[in-house]
Amino acid sequence: MKEIKYFKKPELHDPILIAGFSGWANAGDVTTRSISYLTQKLNAPIFAEMEPDPFFNFEANRPMVEIQGGQIVSVVKPQGRFHFYQSPDEGSDLIIFSGDEPHFQWNHYLHTFLDFAEENGVSLIITIGSSYDQVLHYEEKVSAIVSNPRAMNIARELSLPLLEYTAQGSVSLLLISEAEDRDMTALGLWAHAPFYIHGTNYKLCSKVIETIARISDIHLETAELRAAWESLERQINNLVEKNEKLRQQIKEISKMTGTEPFRPSDTIQESKVIHLDEFLKKKDDS
């Protein structure tokens, strides 16, 4: 596969591939933050990368260039990198993919990705995605998308609700569809972020990582994510308590929760959105 560049070929036992893409399906930074947390906590080195040239518009997603003393010292193009983690016991090893959602040739991109998975003996693909939904900030809702009965059983064992959704798709969703066509087991973890709060949702990140830990039987500590969210949640609750308008709006959202179908943020009326992040910024500036 000329689109895949290997730096090394580690010996991997029954690997699980965890994939997250920046871009549309990254509400609350859940996708990118969860992936970066995994690679850092597991100290997972890069062993391969996806060549970006066939799949990206560099005018829309420009390479990052570092210049020191008038000389170009680094050029970082849109990325698609494969990390690996070898379990110290007899459990499954991990391949962790962090990448930007491609602009072009999605079918070719997905075929290349799944060819890579098959070549490396991947037994299960887990994708991470997220979008803004009509949920409250104290909820931690993660739904499942499945490719076959085995993935369905995993979702049921974890008591994950199955996603009901009709709207725009992401490359992570199409990856599950392509995996189904190949009779590969793929499970999508889809986090529902409250549409009235923007910024990193550490509560949902920890929920996603804890779910992955249960599937892979690998210990992953999430205490610092939980602590970061608890600090933010206290600020939010104090803010809501002091603001009658916010209290009433959140009360209205609580009435909608569970009664209206899931709709991503681009189909929710702007008049219903509470920009709590702006309130928090004003509080910090005062």
C-alpha positions as CSV (number, residue, x, y, z in Angstrom):
1,M,0.0,0.0,0.0
2,K,1.8,3.1,-1.2
3,E,-0.5,5.3,0.9
4,I,0.8,3.8,4.1
5,K,4.3,4.6,5.3
6,Y,5.7,2.2,7.9
7,F,8.4,3.3,10.3
8,K,8.5,-0.1,11.9
9,K,6.4,-3.3,12.1
10,P,5.8,-4.3,15.7
11,E,4.5,-7.8,16.5
12,L,1.0,-7.3,17.7
13,H,-1.3,-9.8,19.4
14,D,-5.0,-9.7,18.4
15,P,-4.9,-5.9,18.1
16,I,-7.9,-3.6,18.6
17,L,-7.8,-0.5,16.4
18,I,-9.1,2.7,17.9
19,A,-9.7,5.5,15.5
20,G,-10.5,9.2,15.9
21,F,-10.7,11.9,13.3
22,S,-10.6,15.6,13.8
23,G,-13.3,17.6,12.0
24,W,-17.0,17.5,11.9
25,A,-17.6,14.6,14.4
26,N,-15.6,16.2,17.2
27,A,-18.1,18.1,19.4
28,G,-16.7,19.0,22.8
29,D,-13.2,17.9,21.5
30,V,-14.3,14.4,22.6
31,T,-12.7,12.6,19.6
32,T,-9.3,14.3,19.5
33,R,-8.9,14.7,23.3
34,S,-9.7,11.0,23.9
35,I,-7.3,9.9,21.3
36,S,-4.5,12.1,22.5
37,Y,-5.1,11.0,26.1
38,L,-4.8,7.4,25.1
39,T,-1.6,7.8,23.2
40,Q,0.0,9.9,26.0
41,K,-1.2,7.7,28.9
42,L,-0.1,4.5,27.2
43,N,3.1,6.1,25.8
44,A,2.1,4.7,22.4
45,P,4.8,5.4,19.7
46,I,4.0,6.0,16.0
47,F,4.7,3.1,13.7
48,A,3.0,4.1,10.5
49,E,1.3,7.0,8.9
50,M,-1.2,7.7,6.1
51,E,0.3,9.7,3.2
52,P,-1.7,13.0,3.1
53,D,-1.2,14.1,-0.5
54,P,-4.1,12.1,-2.2
55,F,-6.6,13.0,0.4
56,F,-6.2,16.6,1.5
57,N,-6.7,20.1,0.1
58,F,-3.7,21.9,1.5
59,E,-5.3,25.3,0.8
60,A,-8.2,24.4,3.2
61,N,-6.0,22.6,5.7
62,R,-2.6,24.2,5.3
63,P,0.6,22.6,6.5
64,M,2.1,24.1,9.7
65,V,5.6,25.4,9.1
66,E,8.2,26.3,11.8
67,I,11.0,28.7,10.9
68,Q,13.9,29.5,13.2
69,G,16.7,31.9,12.3
70,G,15.3,32.2,8.8
71,Q,15.4,28.5,8.1
72,I,12.5,26.1,7.8
73,V,13.0,23.5,10.5
74,S,9.8,21.5,10.2
75,V,6.7,21.1,8.0
76,V,3.7,19.3,9.4
77,K,1.0,18.3,6.9
78,P,-2.5,17.1,7.7
79,Q,-1.9,13.9,9.6
80,G,-3.0,10.3,9.9
81,R,-0.8,8.4,12.3
82,F,-0.9,4.9,13.7
83,H,0.4,4.4,17.2
84,F,0.8,1.0,19.0
85,Y,0.6,-0.3,22.5
86,Q,1.7,-3.8,23.5
87,S,-0.3,-5.2,26.4
88,P,2.0,-6.5,29.3
89,D,-0.3,-9.5,29.8
90,E,-2.2,-11.8,27.3
91,G,-4.8,-9.2,26.4
92,S,-5.2,-7.5,23.1
93,D,-2.6,-5.0,21.9
94,L,-3.8,-1.6,20.6
95,I,-3.4,0.3,17.4
96,I,-4.5,4.0,18.0
97,F,-5.2,6.1,14.9
98,S,-5.2,9.9,15.1
99,G,-6.0,11.8,11.9
100,D,-7.7,14.6,10.2
101,E,-10.9,13.9,8.3
102,P,-9.9,13.8,4.6
103,H,-11.2,16.2,2.0
104,F,-11.0,13.9,-1.0
105,Q,-11.4,10.3,-2.1
106,W,-13.2,9.0,0.9
107,N,-13.8,5.5,-0.6
108,H,-10.1,5.1,-1.5
109,Y,-9.2,6.4,2.0
110,L,-11.4,3.9,3.7
111,H,-10.3,1.0,1.6
112,T,-6.7,1.9,2.4
113,F,-7.5,2.1,6.1
114,L,-9.3,-1.2,6.2
115,D,-6.6,-2.9,4.1
116,F,-4.2,-1.7,6.7
117,A,-6.4,-3.2,9.5
118,E,-6.6,-6.5,7.8
119,E,-2.9,-6.6,7.1
120,N,-2.2,-6.1,10.8
121,G,-4.7,-8.7,12.0
122,V,-7.1,-6.3,13.6
123,S,-9.9,-8.1,15.4
124,L,-12.0,-5.1,16.3
125,I,-12.2,-1.5,15.1
126,I,-13.5,1.1,17.6
127,T,-14.3,4.6,16.2
128,I,-14.9,7.7,18.4
129,G,-17.3,10.4,17.3
130,S,-19.3,13.1,18.9
131,S,-21.8,15.8,18.1
132,Y,-23.9,18.4,19.9
133,D,-27.3,17.2,21.0
134,Q,-30.2,18.2,23.3
135,V,-28.7,16.7,26.4
136,L,-27.8,18.4,29.7
137,H,-24.3,19.1,31.0
138,Y,-24.5,16.7,33.9
139,E,-25.4,13.8,31.5
140,E,-22.8,11.5,30.0
141,K,-24.6,9.8,27.1
142,V,-22.6,7.6,24.7
143,S,-24.4,5.6,22.0
144,A,-23.2,2.8,19.8
145,I,-23.1,2.1,16.0
146,V,-22.4,-1.5,15.1
147,S,-21.3,-3.4,12.0
148,N,-22.3,-6.9,12.8
149,P,-23.8,-9.2,15.6
150,R,-20.5,-9.4,17.4
151,A,-20.4,-5.6,17.7
152,M,-24.0,-5.6,18.7
153,N,-23.2,-8.0,21.6
154,I,-20.4,-5.8,22.8
155,A,-22.7,-2.8,22.8
156,R,-25.4,-4.8,24.8
157,E,-22.8,-6.1,27.3
158,L,-21.8,-2.4,27.9
159,S,-25.5,-1.3,28.1
160,L,-24.8,1.2,25.3
161,P,-27.9,2.6,23.6
162,L,-28.0,2.1,19.9
163,L,-27.8,5.4,17.9
164,E,-30.9,6.6,16.0
165,Y,-29.7,9.2,13.5
166,T,-30.6,10.7,10.1
167,A,-28.3,13.6,9.1
168,Q,-24.9,14.4,7.7
169,G,-22.2,11.7,8.1
170,S,-18.6,11.6,9.0
171,V,-15.7,9.5,7.8
172,S,-15.9,7.6,11.1
173,L,-19.5,6.5,10.3
174,L,-18.6,5.5,6.8
175,L,-15.7,3.5,8.1
176,I,-18.2,1.4,10.0
177,S,-20.4,0.9,6.9
178,E,-17.3,-0.2,4.9
179,A,-16.3,-2.6,7.7
180,E,-19.8,-4.1,7.6
181,D,-19.4,-4.7,3.8
182,R,-16.2,-6.6,4.6
183,D,-17.7,-8.5,7.5
184,M,-15.3,-6.9,9.9
185,T,-16.3,-6.1,13.4
186,A,-16.5,-2.4,14.1
187,L,-18.1,-0.5,17.0
188,G,-18.7,3.2,16.9
189,L,-18.8,5.1,20.2
190,W,-20.8,8.3,19.7
191,A,-20.8,10.9,22.5
192,H,-23.6,13.4,22.8
193,A,-22.4,16.8,24.0
194,P,-24.7,19.5,25.3
195,F,-25.2,22.0,22.6
196,Y,-25.1,25.0,24.9
197,I,-21.5,24.4,26.1
198,H,-18.5,24.5,23.8
199,G,-15.0,23.6,24.7
200,T,-13.5,20.3,25.9
201,N,-16.0,18.0,27.5
202,Y,-13.8,16.0,29.9
203,K,-16.8,14.1,31.3
204,L,-17.5,12.6,27.9
205,C,-13.8,12.0,27.3
206,S,-13.6,10.0,30.5
207,K,-16.8,8.0,29.6
208,V,-15.4,7.1,26.2
209,I,-12.0,6.1,27.6
210,E,-13.5,4.0,30.4
211,T,-15.7,2.2,27.8
212,I,-12.6,1.4,25.7
213,A,-10.8,0.2,28.8
214,R,-13.7,-2.3,29.5
215,I,-13.7,-3.5,25.9
216,S,-9.9,-4.0,25.7
217,D,-9.4,-5.1,29.3
218,I,-6.6,-2.5,29.7
219,H,-6.4,-0.3,32.8
220,L,-6.8,3.4,31.9
221,E,-6.8,6.0,34.6
222,T,-9.3,8.9,34.0
223,A,-9.2,10.6,37.4
224,E,-7.6,13.8,36.0
225,L,-10.3,14.1,33.3
226,R,-13.0,13.6,35.9
227,A,-11.4,16.2,38.2
228,A,-11.1,18.7,35.3
229,W,-14.8,18.3,34.5
230,E,-15.9,18.6,38.1
231,S,-14.1,21.9,38.4
232,L,-15.8,23.2,35.3
233,E,-19.2,21.8,36.3
234,R,-19.0,23.7,39.6
235,Q,-18.5,26.9,37.6
236,I,-21.4,26.1,35.4
237,N,-23.7,25.3,38.3
238,N,-22.8,28.5,40.1
239,L,-23.4,30.4,37.0
240,V,-26.8,28.9,36.4
241,E,-27.8,29.4,40.0
242,K,-27.1,33.1,39.7
243,N,-28.7,33.6,36.3
244,E,-32.5,33.3,36.1
245,K,-32.5,33.3,32.3
246,L,-30.0,30.4,32.2
247,R,-32.0,28.5,34.7
248,Q,-35.2,28.8,32.7
249,Q,-33.5,27.9,29.4
250,I,-31.9,24.8,31.0
251,K,-35.3,23.9,32.5
252,E,-36.8,24.0,29.0
253,I,-34.0,21.8,27.6
254,S,-34.6,19.3,30.4
255,K,-38.3,19.0,29.3
256,M,-37.0,18.2,25.7
257,T,-34.4,15.7,26.7
258,G,-35.6,12.2,25.8
259,T,-38.7,13.5,24.0
260,E,-37.2,14.8,20.7
261,P,-35.1,12.7,18.3
262,F,-31.3,13.2,18.2
263,R,-30.4,16.1,15.9
264,P,-26.8,17.4,15.4
265,S,-26.2,21.0,16.3
266,D,-26.5,22.3,12.8
267,T,-30.2,21.4,12.8
268,I,-31.0,23.0,16.2
269,Q,-32.4,26.5,16.1
270,E,-29.9,29.1,17.2
271,S,-32.5,30.7,19.5
272,K,-32.4,27.5,21.7
273,V,-28.6,27.6,22.1
274,I,-27.2,28.9,25.4
275,H,-23.6,30.1,24.9
276,L,-22.4,29.2,28.4
277,D,-18.8,29.4,27.3
278,E,-19.3,33.2,26.7
279,F,-20.8,33.6,30.2
280,L,-17.7,31.7,31.7
281,K,-15.4,34.0,29.7
282,K,-17.1,37.1,31.0
283,K,-16.8,35.7,34.5
284,D,-13.1,35.1,34.1
285,D,-12.6,38.6,32.7
286,S,-14.4,40.3,35.5
